[in-house]
Amino acid sequence: MSDPLFKGVMPALVTPFRDGAVDEAAFVSLVERQIAGGVHGLVPVGTTGETATLSHDEHRRVVELCVETAGGRVPVIAGAGSNSTEEAIELVRHAKTIGADAALVVTPYYNRPSQEGLYAHYAAINEAVQLPVLVYNVPSRCGVDISNETLARLAKLPNIVGIKDATGDLPRASQQRLMCGTGWVMLSGDDPSALGYMAHGGHGCISVTANVAPDLCAAFYNAALADDWKTALYWQDRLIGLHKALFADASPSPTKFALAHLGLCLEDARLPIISCSEAARAEVLAAMREAGVI
């Protein structure tokens, strides 16, 4: 396996709220817990961080808090996506200014650009800011799917270094690895299929489940990175129920419920996300027991 720029497990961090505002003290504690649990990096203000309902000032502050708290102990990949190229450039530029190690830039949502438009979007970011950028491909949320052919073109640009792939399409991972070359960073964005993604040549995962079980997820990815597939399968079996349960209701409400049950933050989310259902709560608690989190 190549030695990529980023590898292992990196939580897609939740953004805790209290009284309608970002709970900065809780966020700092969550970051410290992740690092103590052995994660390999941190990803603030992504989808799980409810970036869609953060103000620009809140978005920037959460990234700053993450970088400050991490203090160089693990890399920080800052969420910096937008369906406006100019706004994405602004967010990537901020990430660089405050010391983030890379930016995670989602494919433009709602306006559904063509493949040529997607290429132009990332090429403009590449040209504007000297910071490693990971493309985030999540067609189920964005309504657009960036092709391997477009990614192969982007891989030739100096600052476009890899992908967070949330498609769950495993054969595509092998094809992409061959098309984009050995320097291309390949991170899964789908916890349940990440074991298969790693076997197809992936380097790690930007994980929702790591919010709840950082030490268990770190053990899983350490095994996979060491090609110890028997141990990785053990952890997969132990975590699969939790992977599924954390999407038993609109994300990140089940994850916030799990963290609240552990006493780590409130379960408050921002509308239109609401607290998860009673059925989802029961499923999350059962999965936490099965995984050994409680």
N, C-alpha and C positions, 0 to 999 in steps of 0.2 A: 504493500500500500504506500502511495506517495505521502510525503510529509506536508500537509496542506497548511495554508495560512491560518485557517480556523478549523478546529475539529472537536469532537466530543459532544457533550450535552450543554446546551445554553438555554436557560429558561426564558420563555417569552413572558416577561414579568407582568404581573397584575399591577394596576395602579390603585392603591387603597384610598378610600375616601372617608372623611369624617365631617359631618355637618355640611355636606355639599362641596367641601374643598379637598384637595389632595392632602392626605395624611402623611406628611413628610417623615415624621418619626417612625411610623409603621413601615414606610417604604424602605428607609435606611435599615431597619431591623430585618426586613425580608431579604435585602441584598446581603447583609452579613450572614444570615442563615444559609443562603445559597452558597456563598464562598466557603463557609465552614463545612457544608455538605459535600464539597469536592467538585462542583460544576466547573466546566472549562471556559465559561464565558457568560456574559449577561446581555440580554436584549430588552431594553426598555422601550416603551411607547410603540409596541406593535399592535396587532389586532387584539390580543389578550389584554393589553394595557389600555384598552378603550380609547385609543388615540382619536377615533372619530368624534368623540364627545369632549375631548380636551381642548381648551383654548390654546392658541399658539404660545402664549406665555407659560401656561401649565406644561405644555409639551416640552418646551425648552428647559424649564426648571427640573422636570423629572429626569431628563437626560443629564443635566448638570449634576444632580444629586447622585445619580448612578455612577458617573465617572469619578466624582469626588470620593464616594464611599468605597468604590473598588480600589482606588489608589494604585492602579497598575498591577494589582494582584492577579487579575484575570482580564482578558480583553472585553471591551464594551462595543457591541454593534448596535448603533442607535437607529431606531425606527425613524425614517425620514421620507416616507412616501406621500405622494399626492397625485390627483388626476390632473393637476396643473404642473407643467414642467418647471415653470419659473418658481413656483412654491416649493417643489421638491428640491430644486437647486438651493434655495434659501435654507431649507432644513438641513441638507447635507453640509452646506457651508457652516452652519451653526455647529453641527456635530464635530466638524474638523476643528473649529475655533476653540471649543471647550475640551478637546483632547480625546474624543471617542476614537476607537481604533478602526472603525468601519461604519458604513451606513447600510441599512436594509431598506430597499426602495421597492415598494409594491408596484405591480403593473397598474397603469392608470385605469381606474374603475369608472363605471357609468358611461363615459364617453366612448368606450369601446374602439380604440384606435386600430388601424390595420397593422400588419406585421412591420411594414415600413415605418409607420408612425411610432410603434414600440421601439424599433431600432433608433429612430431619431431622438426619442425621449431620453433613452439611456446614453446615447452618444453625446447629447447636449450636457448631461450631468457629468459625464466623463471629461468633457472639455472644460467645464466650468470650475470643478473642484478636484484637487489632488488628494483624494481619499479613497481607499478601497470601498467598492460598492458591491453588495450582493443583490441580485434580482430576486424579488419575491413573487413566485407564480402561484396564485390561488384562484383558479378560474371559477370555483363555486361561489366566491364572494365578489369577484371583480367583473365577471361577464366577458373576460377576454383571456385567451390562453397563448402564452408566448411559445413559439415553436422551437424545436431543437435547432433548426436551420438559422433562426434569428439569434439564438443564444451562441451558436458557433461563430457568427459574425461579431457579436459583442465580445466574445472571449478574446478577440484579437486586440481589443482596446486596453490600454494599460491599467485603467482604474476599475474596470468591470471584472471582478475576480471570481464570481461564483453565483450560486443560486440557493435559495430556500424553496424547495419543491414540495408543495402541498397538494399535488394532484393524486397521489397514491398509485400512480402508474409506474410499476416497477421495471418492466422492460424498457420503458422510455429512459430510465436512469442509465442503463448500460449503453444505450445508443448515444445519449448525451455525453457520457464519459469519453466515448471514442471520438465523438465529433468535436468536443471542446478542448481536449488535450489534458495532459497530466497536471498542469498547474491550476485547473478549474476546481474551485471549492464546491463540494456537493453536500448540502445539508438538507435533511428531510424536514418537512413542516407538518408531519403526520405521525404522531406517536405510535398508533397501532401497527403501521406498516414499516416502521423505521428499521426493524431487524432485517427485513428483506431488502430495504434500501441500502443498508450497510453491506449486505452480501453482494449487492450489485455494484459495489465500489464507492458507496457514499462515505463521507468522512464524519458524519455526526447528525445532530438534530437540534433544531430550535423548538423546544418542548414546552407544552402546556403542563404536562404531568410533573415536570421537575419543580414547579411551584410548590407542589404538595409534598413530594418525596425526592428532594434533591440527592440525598445520599444513595438511595436505591437506583435512581436513574444514572448517577455517576458510575456506580458499580456495573450497571448494564453496558454503558458505553466504553468503559475501560476494558471490559472483557471483549467487546466487539472489535475495538481498536487493536487489541492484542491477538486477534484471530482465534480467540477462545470461544468458539461458537457454542459449545456445550454449556458453559457458564452463562453466556448471553441468552441462550434459550431458557435457562432456569429463571433469569430475571424477567424475560419477556412473559413467561407464564405467570409469574407473580404479579406483574404490573398490568396485564392486558385488561383486566376488569376495571382498573382505575382509569386507564386510557379511555375506555368507552364511557364510563360513568361521568367523566368530566365534560362530556358533551350530551348528557341526558336532558339538558335544557339549554337555552341560549347562552353561549359562552360570552363572558367568563363567569356567569353566576354560579354554576356548580363549583368551580375552582375557588371562588371567593367564599362560598359556604364552607368548603373543606378547610380553608385557612382560618375562617372564623371559629370553626369547631376546635381547631388546634390553638385558639387564643392568640393568633398572630395579627389579625386585623379585623375590621368590621366586614360584613358581607355586602355592604352598600355598593350598588352599581349606579350608573347614570342612565336615565331614560334615553332611548326606549328599552334598554335592558332592565329587567326587574329581577327581584329575588327568585331563586329557582323554586319549582313546585315541590310539594311534599313527596311526591313519588320520586323525583330526582334526588331529594335529600336522602331518602332511604337507600337509593341505589348507590349514592356516593359513600355513605357510611359503611354499607356492606363491602364495597370495593376497598375502602381504606382498611377495614379489618382484614380482608383477604390478603392485601399487600403487606400487612404488618405495620401500617402507619399509626394505627391506634390499637 
